[in-house]
Amino acid sequence: MTSAGLLLWRAAPSGGLEVFIAHMGGPFWRRRPRAWSIPKGEYDDGETPLDAALREFREEIGVPAPDVTPVLLGTFRQASSKRVTVFAGSAPDFSVEQVRSTTVRLELPRGSGRFVDVPEVDDARWVSIGDARELLVAGQVGALDALEAQTSGAGA
């Protein structure tokens, strides 16, 4: 599987960087400590990774991504076989009051014939890059390293 995502960043008031990350929705992620992700999702044939990243941001957060100049950070492999192409953009003024994610239909419990709709994302917020290292699914932490390397000369 190949996905693409957009990692927004800004300079933190206390120094360093903050990143905008999303908490994955549904019962599977409810009690997991590393249940946060870069807003991302799969892309279709004929869709560029950047187009997919922008579409997925809108679907998962509920608002369009801010007007940023996206920079490719790279493609990162998660623990599963999924690869995530991550773009980053500086968005110092971006805020969202409430996440309005699209939903996905799940059979719960599996095999029961009972289906429920759950949000793809149930929360999203700015966190320090240090906190993001502890919250993000492990396969996405490399994107934070790439972001720090990319922004180290940008005055962030």
C-alpha positions in Angstrom: 0.0 0.0 0.0 1.2 3.5 -0.8 -0.1 6.6 1.0 0.7 10.3 1.0 0.4 12.8 3.7 1.0 16.5 4.6 2.9 17.4 7.8 2.3 21.0 8.8 4.9 22.6 11.0 5.5 25.9 12.7 8.0 27.5 15.0 7.0 26.8 18.7 6.7 29.9 20.9 9.3 28.4 23.3 11.7 27.5 20.5 11.9 24.3 18.4 9.2 23.0 16.1 5.5 22.1 16.5 3.8 19.7 14.1 0.1 19.2 13.4 -0.8 15.5 13.8 -4.1 13.5 14.0 -5.4 10.9 16.3 -6.8 7.9 14.4 -10.4 7.1 15.1 -12.3 4.0 16.0 -12.0 1.4 18.7 -8.8 -0.2 17.5 -6.8 3.0 18.3 -8.7 4.2 21.4 -6.3 2.8 24.0 -3.1 2.6 22.0 -0.3 4.9 23.0 1.1 5.5 19.5 -2.3 6.2 17.8 -1.4 9.5 16.2 -0.5 10.0 12.5 0.4 12.5 9.9 -2.9 13.2 8.1 -2.5 10.8 5.2 -4.1 8.2 3.1 -3.9 6.0 0.0 -3.7 7.4 -3.4 -5.3 6.2 -6.6 -3.8 5.4 -10.0 -3.5 8.7 -11.9 -3.4 10.8 -8.7 -0.1 12.3 -7.7 1.2 11.8 -4.2 0.9 15.6 -3.5 -2.7 15.6 -4.8 -3.5 12.7 -2.5 -1.9 14.3 0.5 -4.0 17.4 0.0 -7.2 15.4 -0.6 -6.6 13.2 2.5 -5.8 16.2 4.7 -9.2 17.7 3.7 -11.0 14.3 4.3 -9.4 13.6 7.6 -9.4 17.1 9.2 -12.5 18.4 7.6 -11.0 21.6 6.1 -8.7 22.2 3.2 -5.0 22.2 3.9 -3.7 25.8 4.2 -1.9 27.3 1.3 1.6 26.1 1.8 4.7 25.5 -0.4 5.0 21.7 0.1 8.4 20.2 0.3 8.9 16.5 -0.2 10.4 14.9 3.0 10.6 11.4 1.5 8.9 8.0 1.6 8.8 6.2 4.9 8.0 2.6 5.6 5.6 1.8 8.5 5.7 -1.5 10.4 3.1 -2.8 8.0 4.0 -3.0 4.4 2.6 0.5 3.9 4.8 3.2 2.5 4.0 6.9 3.2 5.2 9.7 1.0 5.3 12.8 3.2 5.2 16.4 2.2 5.8 19.2 4.7 4.7 22.8 4.8 5.1 25.8 7.1 1.7 26.9 8.4 2.2 29.2 11.4 -1.3 30.6 11.3 -3.2 27.3 10.7 -5.8 26.3 13.3 -8.9 24.1 13.3 -11.6 24.3 16.0 -13.1 20.9 15.4 -12.1 17.9 13.3 -14.8 16.9 10.9 -13.3 13.7 9.5 -14.9 11.4 6.9 -16.1 8.1 8.4 -15.3 4.5 7.6 -17.7 1.6 8.0 -16.4 -1.3 10.2 -17.9 -4.6 11.2 -17.7 -4.8 15.0 -17.0 -7.3 16.3 -15.6 -8.8 13.2 -17.9 -11.5 11.8 -20.9 -10.2 13.8 -22.8 -8.7 10.9 -23.1 -5.5 12.9 -21.6 -2.4 11.2 -20.8 1.0 12.7 -19.4 4.2 11.1 -16.4 5.6 12.9 -14.4 8.7 12.1 -11.0 8.2 10.3 -9.6 10.9 12.7 -11.2 11.9 16.1 -8.7 14.6 17.1 -5.9 16.7 15.6 -3.7 19.3 17.2 -0.3 21.0 17.3 2.3 19.3 19.5 6.0 19.8 20.0 8.2 17.7 17.8 9.5 15.9 20.9 5.9 14.9 21.9 5.2 13.9 18.3 8.1 11.4 18.5 6.3 9.6 21.4 2.8 9.8 19.8 3.2 9.1 16.1 3.1 5.5 14.9 6.7 4.4 14.9 7.1 4.2 11.1 6.4 7.9 10.7 9.0 9.2 13.2 11.6 9.3 10.4 9.5 12.1 8.8 10.2 14.2 11.9 14.0 13.7 11.4 13.7 14.7 7.8 11.6 17.8 8.8 14.2 18.9 11.3 17.0 18.4 8.8 15.0 20.4 6.2 14.2 23.3 8.5 17.4 23.5 10.4 18.6 26.3 8.1 15.2 27.9 7.8 15.3 29.8 11.1 12.9 27.5 12.8 
